[in-house]
Amino acid sequence: MSFLLPKLTCKREVDQAIKSVAEKVLVLRFGRDNDAVCLQLDDILAKTAHDLSRMAAIYLVDVNKVPVYTQYFDISYIPSTVFFFNGQHMKVDYGSPDHTKFVGSFKTKQDFIDLIEVIYRGAMRGKLIVRSPIDPNNIPKYDLLYQGI
């Protein structure tokens, strides 16, 4: 399903998307088109893109083509999903140590829809961090890897 969503292939395109998407949640999925978990996530993103079109813009970013952002967001597990609103990085408290990105695939379409709605409403109120509405049992568990420390 990754062919249904727009792709950003260089740093300039990612920068442009972050600057130009206004009054919507910008969803950047960092991963690879041939990875099984990325394909599962892409399927959920593609199926919800139309329903969320008033609240969110969804783009796919290949981690190999944009290493600057891959390193900046410390993306060591794929897929990782990062959220922005009006050029501001939105953080989400998933009950894990890392609030900067969602790692892994969402279990259901409704989990993703609920998360976008919470981020959108929080951002419209000026919040920079929101609490995840996703059931903690549906959030993948992982250990943080700090590279280069």
C-alpha positions as a printed NumPy array, in Angstrom:
array([[  0.   ,   0.   ,   0.   ],
       [  3.01 ,   2.299,   0.134],
       [  2.386,   3.221,  -3.504],
       [ -0.844,   5.   ,  -2.469],
       [  0.885,   7.555,  -0.248],
       [  3.216,  10.377,  -1.343],
       [  6.928,   9.877,  -0.762],
       [  9.549,  12.42 ,   0.254],
       [ 12.89 ,  11.448,  -1.265],
       [ 15.341,  14.116,  -0.109],
       [ 16.019,  16.507,   2.768],
       [ 14.698,  19.486,   0.797],
       [ 11.321,  17.777,   0.256],
       [ 11.026,  16.89 ,   3.963],
       [ 11.93 ,  20.483,   4.924],
       [  9.34 ,  21.811,   2.486],
       [  6.624,  19.513,   3.869],
       [  7.384,  20.557,   7.464],
       [  7.239,  24.262,   6.519],
       [  4.244,  24.156,   4.176],
       [  1.705,  21.85 ,   5.86 ],
       [ -0.441,  24.302,   7.832],
       [ -3.319,  23.694,  10.245],
       [ -2.929,  19.919,   9.822],
       [ -0.922,  17.228,  11.556],
       [  2.022,  16.24 ,   9.38 ],
       [  2.683,  12.509,   9.66 ],
       [  6.115,  11.328,   8.508],
       [  6.585,   7.551,   8.383],
       [ 10.289,   6.719,   8.378],
       [ 11.024,   3.221,   7.101],
       [ 11.636,   1.137,   3.98 ],
       [  9.146,   0.191,   1.268],
       [ 10.18 ,  -3.477,   1.313],
       [ 10.036,  -4.04 ,   5.095],
       [  7.112,  -6.223,   6.262],
       [  6.217,  -4.1  ,   9.321],
       [  6.468,  -0.904,   7.235],
       [  4.063,  -2.41 ,   4.691],
       [  1.632,  -3.249,   7.496],
       [  1.814,   0.336,   8.779],
       [  1.531,   1.751,   5.243],
       [ -1.682,  -0.24 ,   4.782],
       [ -3.181,   1.397,   7.889],
       [ -1.962,   4.852,   6.832],
       [ -3.337,   4.461,   3.294],
       [ -6.737,   3.244,   4.511],
       [ -7.102,   6.182,   6.918],
       [ -5.578,   8.937,   4.742],
       [ -8.898,   9.893,   3.144],
       [-10.825,   9.883,   6.449],
       [ -8.171,  12.079,   8.092],
       [ -7.558,  14.378,   5.113],
       [ -8.979,  17.419,   6.946],
       [ -6.756,  16.816,   9.99 ],
       [ -3.586,  15.199,   8.644],
       [ -1.166,  14.999,   5.731],
       [  0.673,  11.668,   5.535],
       [  4.046,  11.161,   3.833],
       [  6.485,   8.272,   3.599],
       [ 10.21 ,   8.865,   4.058],
       [ 12.842,   6.233,   3.195],
       [ 15.455,   6.119,   5.977],
       [ 18.23 ,   5.454,   3.444],
       [ 17.402,   8.508,   1.308],
       [ 17.186,  11.073,   4.126],
       [ 19.965,  10.113,   6.584],
       [ 20.036,  13.63 ,   8.08 ],
       [ 16.552,  13.229,   9.574],
       [ 17.108,   9.565,  10.363],
       [ 20.029,  10.603,  12.567],
       [ 18.315,  13.742,  13.909],
       [ 15.279,  11.806,  15.189],
       [ 17.496,   8.885,  16.317],
       [ 15.585,   6.406,  14.191],
       [ 17.165,   3.09 ,  15.02 ],
       [ 13.986,   0.996,  14.711],
       [ 11.718,   1.087,  11.687],
       [  9.028,   1.998,  11.066],
       [  9.059,   5.152,  13.154],
       [  6.343,   7.765,  12.822],
       [  7.012,  11.422,  13.645],
       [  4.339,  14.132,  13.967],
       [  4.435,  17.892,  13.289],
       [  1.891,  20.693,  13.463],
       [  2.562,  24.069,  11.802],
       [  6.283,  23.292,  11.623],
       [  6.458,  22.354,  15.315],
       [  7.507,  18.834,  16.326],
       [  4.644,  17.284,  18.308],
       [  5.52 ,  14.92 ,  21.13 ],
       [  3.241,  12.181,  22.452],
       [  3.428,  10.467,  25.845],
       [  2.993,   6.759,  25.048],
       [  4.027,   5.673,  28.524],
       [  7.527,   4.932,  27.217],
       [ 10.79 ,   6.875,  27.689],
       [ 10.708,   8.268,  24.12 ],
       [  8.029,  10.882,  23.362],
       [  9.454,  12.021,  20.004],
       [  8.184,   9.23 ,  17.759],
       [  5.925,   6.179,  17.548],
       [  7.969,   3.053,  16.863],
       [  6.378,   0.085,  15.1  ],
       [  3.007,  -0.358,  13.497],
       [ -0.367,   0.542,  14.929],
       [ -2.487,  -2.5  ,  15.851],
       [ -5.687,  -1.075,  14.335],
       [ -6.808,   1.752,  12.093],
       [ -8.809,   3.168,  15.004],
       [ -5.663,   3.491,  17.147],
       [ -4.085,   5.68 ,  14.46 ],
       [ -7.253,   7.736,  13.943],
       [ -7.596,   8.333,  17.697],
       [ -3.946,   9.386,  17.973],
       [ -4.249,  11.897,  15.105],
       [ -7.412,  13.371,  16.634],
       [ -5.707,  13.825,  20.022],
       [ -2.603,  15.393,  18.442],
       [ -4.755,  17.709,  16.289],
       [ -6.937,  18.874,  19.187],
       [ -3.933,  19.339,  21.468],
       [ -2.019,  21.277,  18.815],
       [ -5.007,  23.542,  18.157],
       [ -4.923,  24.398,  21.884],
       [ -1.209,  25.195,  21.708],
       [  0.094,  22.053,  23.363],
       [  3.447,  20.61 ,  22.29 ],
       [  2.975,  17.251,  24.027],
       [ -0.199,  15.185,  24.354],
       [ -1.073,  11.923,  26.097],
       [ -1.612,   8.925,  23.828],
       [ -5.193,   7.593,  23.667],
       [ -3.899,   4.178,  22.538],
       [ -4.284,   1.253,  24.933],
       [ -0.816,   0.575,  26.433],
       [ -1.186,  -3.099,  25.429],
       [ -1.319,  -1.989,  21.764],
       [  1.934,  -0.004,  21.944],
       [  5.032,  -1.98 ,  20.889],
       [  7.708,  -2.249,  23.579],
       [ 11.351,  -1.611,  22.709],
       [ 14.612,  -0.573,  24.338],
       [ 16.153,   2.779,  23.492],
       [ 19.459,   2.617,  21.655],
       [ 21.604,   5.699,  21.926],
       [ 24.114,   5.626,  19.101],
       [ 27.416,   7.437,  19.321],
       [ 27.369,   8.1  ,  23.074]])
